[in-house]
């Protein structure tokens, strides 16, 4: 996106001179409060919305009225799964996209089953979407996008309202899509802990603009930036900063997940591990 802006019909500003990029095989987390412009940004990435000014370029192609099939390159998973599911069965739903891309029924069925297997939902193929749990619906929505073989996927709050088990499944799927399938992933999320664990780059969105971006280890240790953006530091960061503050030790490392926190404690605070009788 090159200085793209979007003004809604009622005159409200969605994004303002937004400059945004996604690299190949990269997970980018868009973090910001409600109304900051995260969802508006996502909907520009696959042509659901067109910029009022500025340019959007996807896979080297400038998005304009003649480029109506941008959804083939960029798939989007909506926050509300029910907005995406409508067919009689899960298999029918996941087949819908491939069929509309021109695949035969048999080919679409094959691609749908591969996509369902990728997200661990192949056993749901004959189920009615309306009877699935929230977590199962989210997996099916991701499969429906995967079946169209996009090169990038945008996800709006992919773990919102999910139980811990399905939230972890979605996180692992996102990492697998990048590491095993070579996809680029853009995530709009309020979940700072997830963003810290899986993202390669974090963009802070406020009032329709990206006000800061960088590696999670840099962004999430900038407490002032997050507070002025209406966000909180990930729990791991809060714990580590609390430990170092109480010990009177400077922040030498920036752990981003539980494993890194444990390793940091064991390596930097070995004195804690010495038995008291020695």
C-alpha positions in Angstrom: 0.0 0.0 0.0 1.4 3.4 -1.0 -0.1 6.3 0.9 -3.6 4.7 0.6 -6.6 6.4 2.2 -10.1 5.3 2.5 -13.2 7.4 3.3 -16.4 5.6 4.0 -19.7 6.8 2.5 -20.7 8.4 5.7 -17.5 10.5 5.7 -15.7 8.6 8.4 -12.0 7.9 7.8 -11.0 4.2 7.6 -7.3 4.5 6.8 -5.2 7.7 6.2 -2.2 7.7 3.9 -1.4 4.2 4.9 2.0 2.8 3.8 2.2 -1.0 4.4 4.1 -3.9 2.9 4.2 -7.6 3.4 7.2 -9.7 2.4 7.3 -13.2 1.1 7.0 -15.9 3.8 6.4 -13.3 6.5 3.9 -13.1 9.4 2.9 -9.5 10.1 0.7 -8.6 13.1 -1.4 -5.5 12.9 -2.0 -4.4 16.5 -4.3 -1.5 17.6 -7.5 -0.7 19.4 -11.0 -1.0 18.0 -11.6 1.5 15.2 -7.9 2.0 14.5 -8.2 0.8 10.9 -6.9 -2.8 11.1 -9.9 -4.4 9.4 -10.2 -1.6 6.8 -6.5 -2.3 5.9 -7.1 -6.0 5.5 -10.1 -5.5 3.2 -7.9 -3.4 0.9 -5.5 -6.3 0.5 -7.8 -8.5 -1.5 -10.0 -5.8 -3.2 -13.0 -5.9 -0.9 -12.4 -2.2 -0.5 -10.7 0.2 -2.9 -8.7 3.2 -1.8 -10.2 6.7 -2.1 -6.7 7.8 -2.9 -3.2 6.3 -3.1 -2.3 2.9 -4.6 -2.5 -0.8 -3.6 -0.1 -3.2 -5.3 -0.4 -7.0 -4.8 2.1 -9.4 -6.3 3.4 -6.6 -8.4 0.0 -5.8 -9.9 -1.6 -2.4 -9.2 -5.1 -2.9 -7.8 -7.7 -1.2 -10.0 -11.1 -1.8 -11.4 -9.7 -4.1 -14.1 -8.0 -6.3 -11.5 -11.2 -8.0 -10.2 -9.6 -11.3 -9.3 -7.1 -10.2 -6.7 -8.8 -12.6 -4.3 -7.0 -15.4 -6.1 -3.7 -14.1 -4.7 -4.9 -12.9 -1.3 -7.5 -14.8 0.7 -9.2 -13.3 3.7 -10.5 -15.0 6.9 -13.2 -12.8 8.5 -13.5 -12.3 12.3 -17.1 -13.7 12.3 -17.0 -17.2 10.9 -20.7 -17.2 10.2 -20.1 -14.4 7.6 -18.1 -16.9 5.6 -20.0 -20.2 6.0 -23.3 -20.7 4.0 -23.2 -24.1 2.2 -25.2 -27.2 3.3 -22.0 -29.1 4.4 -18.4 -28.3 5.3 -17.1 -29.9 2.1 -19.6 -28.0 -0.1 -18.4 -24.8 1.6 -14.7 -25.4 1.1 -15.3 -26.5 -2.5 -17.2 -23.3 -3.3 -14.1 -21.1 -4.0 -12.2 -23.6 -6.1 -15.4 -24.2 -8.3 -15.7 -20.5 -8.8 -12.1 -20.4 -9.9 -13.0 -22.8 -12.7 -12.0 -26.2 -11.2 -14.0 -29.3 -12.0 -16.2 -30.8 -9.2 -13.7 -33.6 -8.7 -10.7 -31.3 -8.7 -12.5 -28.9 -6.3 -13.3 -31.8 -4.0 -9.7 -33.0 -3.9 -8.4 -29.5 -3.1 -11.1 -29.0 -0.5 -10.1 -32.3 1.3 -6.4 -31.4 1.2 -7.2 -28.0 2.7 -9.4 -29.5 5.4 -6.6 -32.0 6.2 -4.1 -29.2 6.4 -6.1 -27.6 9.3 -6.9 -30.9 10.9 -10.6 -30.7 10.0 -11.0 -33.5 7.4 -13.4 -35.4 9.7 -15.8 -32.5 9.6 -16.4 -32.7 5.8 -19.9 -34.1 6.0 -21.0 -31.9 8.9 -23.4 -28.9 8.7 -21.5 -25.7 9.4 -24.2 -24.3 11.5 -23.8 -27.2 14.0 -20.0 -26.7 14.5 -18.3 -25.1 17.5 -16.7 -21.7 17.1 -13.3 -23.2 16.9 -14.3 -25.8 14.3 -16.0 -23.0 12.2 -12.7 -21.0 12.2 -10.8 -24.0 11.0 -13.3 -24.6 8.1 -13.0 -20.9 7.2 -9.3 -21.1 6.9 -9.6 -24.3 4.9 -12.0 -22.5 2.5 -9.4 -19.9 1.8 -6.5 -22.4 1.5 -8.4 -24.5 -1.1 -8.1 -21.5 -3.5 -4.3 -21.7 -3.2 -3.6 -18.0 -2.4 -0.1 -16.7 -2.0 -1.0 -14.6 1.0 -3.8 -14.8 3.6 -5.2 -11.9 5.7 -6.9 -12.9 9.0 -9.1 -10.7 11.1 -8.8 -11.6 14.8 -8.2 -15.3 14.1 -8.2 -16.4 17.7 -11.0 -14.2 19.1 -13.7 -16.0 21.1 -11.9 -19.3 20.8 -11.1 -21.7 23.6 -7.4 -22.2 24.4 -7.2 -25.5 22.5 -8.6 -24.1 19.3 -6.6 -20.9 19.7 -3.4 -22.9 19.9 -4.5 -24.9 16.9 -5.0 -21.7 14.8 -1.6 -20.4 15.9 0.1 -23.6 14.8 -1.8 -23.6 11.5 -0.6 -20.0 10.9 3.0 -21.0 11.5 2.7 -24.1 9.4 1.2 -22.1 6.5 4.3 -19.9 6.6 7.0 -22.5 7.3 5.6 -25.5 5.3 3.6 -23.8 2.5 5.5 -20.6 2.0 2.6 -18.3 2.5 2.6 -14.7 3.8 0.2 -14.0 6.6 -1.3 -10.8 7.8 -3.1 -10.9 11.2 -5.2 -8.1 12.7 -5.3 -8.9 16.4 -5.8 -7.6 20.0 -3.9 -10.6 21.3 -0.5 -9.2 22.1 0.6 -12.6 23.5 -0.1 -14.4 20.2 1.5 -11.6 18.2 4.7 -11.8 20.3 4.9 -15.6 19.8 4.4 -16.0 16.1 4.9 -12.7 14.2 8.0 -11.7 12.3 7.0 -8.0 12.3 4.5 -5.9 14.2 2.8 -2.8 13.0 1.0 -0.6 15.5 -2.1 1.0 14.0 -3.7 4.1 15.4 -6.2 6.5 13.9 -6.0 4.9 10.5 -2.2 5.0 10.2 0.8 2.8 11.1 2.6 4.8 13.7 5.4 2.2 14.4 6.7 -1.1 13.1 9.5 -3.4 13.8 10.4 -6.8 15.3 8.3 -8.0 18.2 11.3 -7.9 20.5 11.6 -4.2 19.8 7.9 -3.1 19.7 6.7 -5.0 22.7 9.4 -3.7 25.0 8.4 -0.1 24.2 5.9 0.3 27.0 5.3 4.0 26.3 4.4 3.3 22.7 2.0 0.6 23.5 0.3 2.6 26.3 -0.2 5.6 24.0 -1.7 3.3 21.4 -4.2 1.8 23.9 -2.4 -1.6 24.1 -0.7 -3.6 26.8 2.5 -5.5 26.7 2.4 -9.3 26.3 2.4 -11.2 29.6 5.9 -12.6 29.1 7.2 -9.1 28.7 5.4 -7.9 31.8 6.8 -10.8 33.8 10.4 -10.3 32.6 10.3 -6.6 33.2 8.9 -7.2 36.7 11.6 -9.7 37.5 14.5 -7.4 36.3 13.0 -4.4 38.1 12.7 -6.2 41.4 16.3 -7.7 41.0 17.7 -4.3 40.0 19.0 -5.8 36.7 18.9 -4.1 33.3 16.9 -5.5 30.4 19.7 -7.3 28.5 17.5 -9.7 26.5 14.0 -9.5 25.2 12.2 -12.9 25.5 8.9 -13.2 23.5 7.4 -16.4 24.7 7.4 -18.8 27.6 10.3 -20.9 26.4 12.5 -17.9 25.8 11.6 -16.5 29.2 12.6 -19.8 31.0 15.9 -19.9 29.1 16.7 -16.3 29.9 16.0 -16.8 33.6 18.2 -20.0 33.7 21.1 -18.3 31.8 21.0 -14.8 33.3 19.9 -15.5 36.8 21.8 -18.7 37.6 22.1 -17.5 41.2 18.5 -18.4 41.6 19.2 -22.0 40.9 22.1 -22.5 43.5 20.9 -24.5 46.5 20.8 -22.4 49.7 23.0 -24.9 51.6 25.9 -24.3 49.3 
